[in-house]
Amino acid sequence: MKAVESMLKYLEEQNLQKAKAQFEIIKSAGSDEDKYNAALELARFGYLEEAKELYEHLLKNYNDDGEIIVSIAELLVELDREDEAYQYLSMVKPDDPNYPAALLLEADLYEMQGLYEVSENKLKQAKQMLPHETVIDYALAELFLTQGRFLEASRIFKELLDAKEFTIADVDINSRMAEALSAGGAFEEALVYYENALKNKKEINVLFGYGLTSYQSGNYKKAIDAFTELREIDPEYHSLYLYLAHSFEHEERLEEALDTVVAGMKVDEFNKELYHYAGKLALKLGNEEDAENYLRQAIVLDPEFTEAGLTLNKLLLHQERYEDVLEISKMFSDGVGDDAQFHWDAALSYQNLEQYSLALNEYEVAYNEVNNNNEFLKDYGYFLLEEGRRSEATIIFKKLKENDPTNEEWISILERLEE
């Protein structure tokens, strides 16, 4: 045991050379108990290969010991050597007391591979052997949660909580219940469990889940409180900024929403969504210059960010900056971010610049994609009328009338066209 204590002392002092020497003594001359205890401690320190080596020495003397076999398999999983882990687990016999532990580890491995049905069968087999083992219930619930089987997951979590099992494997069951309910759309019910979990411990991911679920339930004041608290605890938590800003916007606190987004940019400077949202908020606040700058930065971050391009074009059309609209439209129309709206925007711009043949071409391209959009059809129809293309205009206004049979404007225009 002295060699084990010395090895641990040297590991804590970061004296790896002397720790290695003690390890060799344990491996060659240590008792089985020394090797077992040293393996446990080495695994705890992260020396997985060395721990595995000691377990393998023990396995030579205890070749059917399920506990040792499962311990080796667990180390192999941590070392990303799953195939070897399977081989060891297959050595555990069904009558071994550690067979359920082997089944649980196998279930984890199959779940990692996406073989959920096999994983579930392994867990249910373990459950039959140990019907009152809550770790198995917890593992089943987590598997169901991974699969999107939220009702089944929440049912098991509820049973665990009713049995006063509030923590399993250092995981707060209230928080898992909350996540299952939230993922299943039961937002209001989930909030109660999030609050219970946060009473026990202020864990940042749980606090984020609480804020997000509050937001999803429409309780924006509660969301603001949660995200604000999270920001105070961990201002580097990138995901909170958009949701906090949206919550402020829903409460008509636009200045605070924009301030939050700008603060988020400092934390996550390459997040295009933050710049796009800042642009939209600046527009709402009437600051068109800032809005344009934010939107252009969003496009710089992602030249294929269609939504930002469309928002910018909308602003530029409002400002009657038709050449700029054409520049943005061409950029997106030439790339994978192509959208019929860009052709529509270009058509309107060419029309206002009195370049009618180019406008007609853009209208025709857009028509292939948005021929059921009444606003587009209206623009296109009136353009055709102004260009004297009566037969084509008739087709467009007939389509408008089909979409809106009682619209007197379309009826009147068609009557004149058909005279």
N, C-alpha and C positions, 0 to 999 in steps of 0.2 A: 504493500500500500504506500510505502514511503516514496517509491519511484513515481507513482501516480500523483502524489501531492507535489513532488518536486517538478514534475512535468507541468502541472497546472500553474505552479508559481512562475516558472519560466515563461509560459505562454502569456500570463498576465503582464509580465515584465517586457514582453516582446523580444525575449532572448530565444530566438528560434533555433539557434545552433544547439544550445544546451537542452532545450525542450525535445529536439530531435534525438539527442543522445539518450534521454530518459525513455523516450518512446521505444527505441531499439532494445533497451534493457527490458521493458515490459513485454515487448513482443517475443523476445527470446527466452527470458527467464521468469517472467511474471506469472503469478497464479492465474487461474481462470477468472477469479473474482477481480483481480487487478485489470485483466484485459477487458472484462465487461465494463467496469467502472470507467476505465480510460476511454473506451469506445464511446460511452455516453457523453463524457466531457469533451472529447475531440469533436463529436458531432455538434455539440452546443457551441463550440468555438468556430465552427465552420470548416474544420479539417475533415472533410467527408471521406476522401480516399483513405486516409489513415484509419479513421473509425471503421470503415468497411474492411480494411486489412485485418484489424483485430477481431472483428466478428467472424471473418472467414477462418482465422486460426481457431476460434472457439468451435466453429461448426465441424471441424475435423474430429473433435472429441464428442460433440453432441449433434450428430449428423441429421437427426430428425426433430431437432428442437424448433418448434414453430416460432417462438419469440425471436430467436436469433435470425431465422430466415426472413421474417417480416421486417426486422430491423435493417437487414441488408437491402431488401427490396425498397424500403423507404429511402435509404441513402441513394440507391440507383435512380430513383425517380427524381430526387433533387439534383442528381448529376446529369439529368436528361438522357438517361440510358434505359428507356422504358422496356425495350425488348428483353434486356437482361433481367429487369424487375419481374416481368411475366414468368420467365423461366424459374426464378427462385420461388415465386408464389405458387407455382404448380407443384412444388415439392411439399407444401403444407398439406397434411392429411386431414380428411374430414373429421376424424375423432380427436384432433389436436385442439386444446383449449384456445389456441390462437387462430383457429380456422376462420372465425367471424372477422377477426382483424384483417386477415388476408383477403377475405371477400370485400371488405370495405375499401382496401387499397386497390383491389382490382376494379371495383366500381368507379373509383376516382380516375383510374387510367382509361377505362372505357369512355367515361364522360369527357375526358380531355380529347379523345379521338372523335367525339361526336356520336358515339355508339350508345345512345341514351337508353334504348330498350334493353341492351345487354347489361348496362350499368344498373338499371332499375331491377332487373332480375337478380343480380348479385346482392343488391341491398335487401330485397325481399327474402332471399335465401338466408341472409344473416339475421333478418328480423324473425324468421321462424325459429332460429336457434336461440336467439336472445330477445324474446318478445318485449321485455321491459327496458331494453337498452336505449336510452334517449338519444345517444349519439347517432344511432341508426335512423331514428325518426328525423333528426335534424338533417342528416345527409339526404334522406329521401325528399324532404321539403326543399332543400337547396337544389336538388336535381330537377324537381318540378318547376322551381322558379327559373332555372336556366332554360327550360323548355317552353316557358310561357304558359305553364299550367298553373295560373295564379290562384284559382279557387282551391285546388288540391294542396298547394303549398301553404296557403293561409289557414286551411283547415288543420293541418299538422302543427303549424306554429301556434295556433289557438289552443290546441290540445296540450302542447308543452307548457304554455303560459298558465293554463288552468291547473296544471299539475305543479305549479310553482317552480317550473324550470325556466328561470329568467336568463341564465347564462350557460352556454354550452360551447366548449372549446374556445373560451375567451370571447365568444360572440354574443352580443346582446340580442335576445330573441325578440324583444319589443321592436327593435330596429328592423329586423328581418320581416316581421309581421307587417310593419308599416310599409316596407318596400313592396311586399307581395300585394298588399291592398292597393297601393298607389299605382303599381304597374297594371293592375287589373281595372283601374278607373274608379275605385272606391276612395276618392280623395278625402272626403270629410271623415270617413271612418279611419283612414290611415293616420290623420293628424293626431288623433288621440294616442296612438302607439308611438309616433315620433316624439310626442311630448313626454311620454313615460320613459322612453329611452334617454332623452336629453336630461331628464331629472337625475338619472343614474350617472351619466357622463357626457360632457360636452365634446363629442367626437365630430370633427369637422365635416366628414362625409355624411353623417347622419343629419347634421345641421343644414347642409346643402339640400339633402333630400326633403327635409321639413320645409325649407323655403320654396323649393320647386313644387312640392305638392300643394302648399298654400297658394302659390301662383296659379297652378292648374285648377284649383277649386274656386278661383275668383276672389280669394281672400288676400287682396293685394297689400293691405296694411300689415297683416301678419307676415306676409312674404318680405316686405320691406324690413321689418324688425329682424327676421331671421337672417337675411342676406347682409344686413348692416352689421349684425353681431359677428357673422362669419368673416366679414371684411376686416373687422377689428382684430379678430383672432389670427387670421391668415390673409393679409392683403394680396398675397401672390396666388390666391385661389382663382385662377382665370375665369372659370365658368360662371362665377357669381355675377359678373358685371352686366352682362346682357340682360339677365333676368331681373336684377335689381333695377336697371334702367327702365325696362318694360313695366315693372310694377309702379315706378314713379309716374310713368306716362299714363297708365290706367287711372292713377289718382290725380291726373291733370297737373302734375308737378314737373313741367317740362324742363325747366332750368336745371333742376336736380337730376333729371334723367340724363340730360346732355353732359352735365358735370361728371356723372358716374361713368358714362361711356368714355369720356376723355381720360378719366383716371384709369379705366380699363386698358386704354391704348398704351399707357406707360408701362403697364404690367405685361401686356401681350401685344407688342407693337406690330406683329405681322398678322393679326386677326382681321381679315377683310370685312367680316360681318360687323365689327365694331365701327369701322369707318363708314360703312354703308348706313348703319343705323344713325350714326352721328349726323350724316348728311340729311337724312329724313327728319330728324329732330330739329336741325337748324332751319330746314324749310318751314316746319310748323311754327318756329319762333320768328319767322320772317327774315332770317339772315341768309340771303341767297348766296352771298360771296363765300361765307364759311361752308355752306352746304356744297357748293361746287368744289371747293378744295377737298373736303372730306370724300366726296364721291370719286373725284379723280384719283385720290390716294388709294381708294379701294380697288380701282381698276388697275393701278400700277401694281398692286400686290397680286392681282389675278386678272390678266388681260382678257380672260374668258368669263368674267363675272357678269353674266347677262343682266341680272337684276339691278346691279349698280349702273350699268350702261343705260338701261331703260329709265331709271330714276333721273339720271343726269340729262338724258334727252328730253324728258318731260319738263325739266327746269329750263333747258335751252330753248325749247319751243315756246314756252311761256314768255321768255325774254326776246323772242323773235330773232334768235341768233342761228339762222338757218344753215350757214356755212359750217358752224361748229356741230350742228346736229348731223350734217352729212358726214363729217369727219368721224364722229362716234359710230354712226350707223354703218359706214363702210368698214371700220375696224372690226365690228362684230359680224357683219354679213360675210366677210371674207374668212372668218374663223369658225371654230366648232361651236362658238356661242351664238350662232345665227338664230334669229327669232323673227317671225313675221312682223312683229311690232317695229323692228328696225327698218324694214322696207316701207311700212306705213309711215313712219316718221320721215323717212327720206322722201316719200311721195309728197307729203305735206310741205316739206322744205323746198323741193324743186318747184312745186306749184306756186309757192310764195315768191320764189326767185324767178318766176315766169319761164322756167325751163320745162315746158309742158310735155315734150316727148319723153324726157327722162322721168318726169312725174308719172306719166302713163305706164312706163315700163315697171316702175316700183309698185304702182297700184296692182298691176297684173300679177307680179310675183307674190305680193302679200295676199291677193285674193285666193290663191291656191291653198292658203293656210287658214285664213280667218273669214271665210265666205259666209259664216253665220253670225258674225258680230255686227249688230245693227249700227253701232257708231262708225265702224269702218265702212259699211255699205253706204251709209249716208254720205260720208266724205267722198267716196268713190263715185257714187251716183251723181252728186252735184258737180263733181269735176267733169264727168262725161257729158253732162248737160252743157256746161260752159264751153266744152270743146266741140259741141254740136254733134256728138256721137249718140244720136237719139235711139237707135236700135239697141245699142249696148246699154244705154242708160235705162231703157225700158226693162231689160232683163233684171237689172239691179233693183229697180223700184218694185218690180213684181215680187222679187224675193223679200224685200222689206215688207211689202203688204202681206205676204204669206206669214211672216214672223209676227206681224202686228196688224191683223185684218181690219181693225176699227180706226186706224190712224188716218185722220182726215187729210193730213199733209200728203201722204203717199197716194191716197185715193185721188186727190186733186191733180197731182203731178201726172199720174198714169192716164187720167182722163184727157189731159192736154196732149200727152205724148201719143195717145191712140186716136186723136181726132183726124 
